[in-house]
Amino acid sequence: MAPIVVSVSLALPGYVVAEAGLTVLGAGLIEPTPSWGLTISAATTYYRADPLYLWLPVLGITILVLALSLLGDAVRDAFDPRTRR
């Protein structure tokens, strides 16, 4: 069970970035579904008028992916018997 949990926790940030990237490109989720990618895609038309409207979702994705990566690393360290002291 431990290798599956570690694998999923380390792959989750990649899934988030892939979904957001595909949605920005138009190959992901459609409008009624909430998504970071839809927010970024909508913000690109208003970038010159209000740049913060674009940078907030980008910053949100960055923080989320960083947090999930650190969580995955912590889970891997917790389940790896070679790193115990």
N, C-alpha and C positions, 0 to 999 in steps of 0.2 A: 504494500500500500504506500509506503514512503516514497519509492521512486516515482510513482504516479503523481502524488501531491507535489513533489519537487518539480517535476516536469511541467505540470500545469501552471504552477506559480511562476516559473521562469519564462514560460511562453506567453503568459497573459499580456504583458506590455506590448509584445509584437502584434498580438491580435488587435489591441486597441489602436495602435498606430496604423495597421493595415486597414481596419474598418474606416477610420477617419480619412486616410489618404484616398481610398477608393470612393468614398462618398464625396469628397471634394472634387474628384475627377468626374463624377457623375455616374459611376458604376456601382455605387453602394446603396444605402438606404434612400427611401423616398420621403417626401415632405411630412406626412403626419407623425413619423417616428422621430423622437428627439435624438440628436446625434451631434457630437463635436464637429464632425465634418460638414454637416448641414449649416451649422452656425458660421463656420469659416467660409463656406461657399457663399452664404448670404452676405457676409461682411466684405467680401472682395469688391462688391459694387460700390460700397460706401467708404472705401479705404481713404480716399483723398479728403473727404469731408470729416471723418472721425476715425483716425488710425487706431484708437484704443478699442473700438468695436471689433477689430480684427485681432489685436494682440492679446486681449483677455482670453479668448478661447485657445489660442496657441499656447499661452502661458499655462492655462489650465491643463491642457494635454501634456505639456512638458512636466508639470508637477506630478500629475497622475502617473505617468510612465516612470518617472524617477522613483516615486513612492512604491509602485508595484515591483520595480526591479530590486529595490532594497529589501522589500518584503520577501521576494523570491529568494534572494541571497540569504536572508536570515533563516528562512524555512530550510533551505539546503544545508546550511551550517547546523541547524538543530537536528536534522535527520541523519547527518553524516557521522558515523561513529569514529572516523579517523581524526576528527577535529575536536573531540572532547578532551578536556583537561583533567 
